[in-house]
Amino acid sequence: MHRAGPMCFNGVYHLFYQYNPYGPIFTFDQMHWGHSVSHDLINWIPVDHAMAPTEPFDINSCYSGSVTILPGNKPVMMYTGVDSEKRQVQNLAFPKDLSDPYLREWIKYTGNPVIEVPDGIQPGDFRDPTTAWVSEDGKWRIIVGSRKDKDGIAFLYRSEDFISWTKSDSSFYKVAGIGIWECPDFFPVSVDSKEGVDASVLNSSVKHVLKLGLMDGKDYYMIGNYSYEKDNYAPQNELTLTTPRFDHGKYYGSKSFFDPIKNRRILIAWVNECDSEADKQLVQWPIEEIKMLHENEVCFRNKKLEGGSLHEILGITASQADVTISFKLSNLEEAEELDPSWIDDPRLICSEKDASNKGKIGPFGLLALASHDLTEQTAIFFRIEKTSYGAFVDVDPQQDEISLRTLIDHSIVESFGGGGKTCITARVYPTLAIGNEARLFAFNDGTESVVISELSAWSVKKALINVDETISDTN
């Protein structure tokens, strides 16, 4: 399962996703839309798949798409179908029974496809429509990802009735040489509030995030200004391969949705197998509902870690845990100079200076899923180095503590640094640190000491994930 299409409707969270019911692999002619529901975003129950490839306009697969809530509180699904001629076209589907709180059945629009492949575009390079937004002229807009030759393109379409769509004369955004633009997402973020906003908020209180997925398996984003009068997007920085990413690890095909219950925007992504004040980066954080799974809390404060030392975090289940830790630093003048060759590529420094490469202030952080003798471990760490131009992450260690939150779930380790200003998700496969054999340590391999100003850790109970059980129509 991958490439989510989430939404919140009448107090129920829905997760639609692309999947192959016949095996754990992607195939070009058998992809369905799965469907699960939840009341808390933690425990999920499967319902019948929303769509299967059954019609000429999607007979070779139902690819990913998005859900939009129309006036009158009516959801509509726009998805990419691969038709009988192997062309990627955009289709609509509607709930069969709006009185069903779980929207178990969906009916495909008989007039599909509503959007055909544009002239000059290869039939297999046109997919993944976004959630729609409506502008002051009353027309709906969507973006569809594509490419022309080697250039990535986001096409913009308009409609008055969500049935008849017209392509804009010019592309919404285009980048030379990046290949196809997959799973685009476009949404507003508040300039002066931590609350999320609905997709159709277009005033001066917001900036807009334009996100794209590239064939390198990464999700990149830009922040900029959207002119709804001209349907023009002006990012603060043009896209390059050093453009900010939602996550620096195994994280792709992300999709956001607005949660009206708690006025927040939630991002869901695929972990595959193998706002700062300066408006430069987004801030991401785990949903608060994870607290429902917490148990066996462990806390301590003001623990000094000398250079080369470890401190084991006991009292929790280290293979399934939630950990928050903050560090105080001293002797910042001892920090080493950052190699200028890494200025434009934070990923390079991580690959060339891993946790085994000792420095002065760092590496320090956590060793997750560690074996008893540390022959097996996953390091999540900070390294402080001097620069003359600012930092990869907008945190001032002279004024702020350095914070880290890490979620550990057996083979997945997801970390949020600097209060969510940088994120990384790792897929690991321990052979020794499994179940009760896994251990968790705070560590410091720099020559200078650091202080754990505060640590809180919890064991995390198992959530209900797609386990069949009787579904009640009341929460």
PyMOL commands that set and color helices and strands:
alter all, ss='L'
color gray80, all
select helices_A, chain A and resi 288-293+332-334+340-342+346-352+435-437
alter helices_A, ss='H'
color red, helices_A
select strands_A, chain A and resi 2-9+12-19+32-38+45-46+62-70+74-82+88-95+106-108+126-127+133-134+140-148+151-159+166-167+173-175+182-190+206-213+219-227+232-235+252-259+264-270+294-305+309-312+320-329+336-337+364-370+378-382+385-386+402-409+412-417+422-427+439-444+450-460
alter strands_A, ss='S'
color yellow, strands_A
deselect
rebuild
show_as cartoon
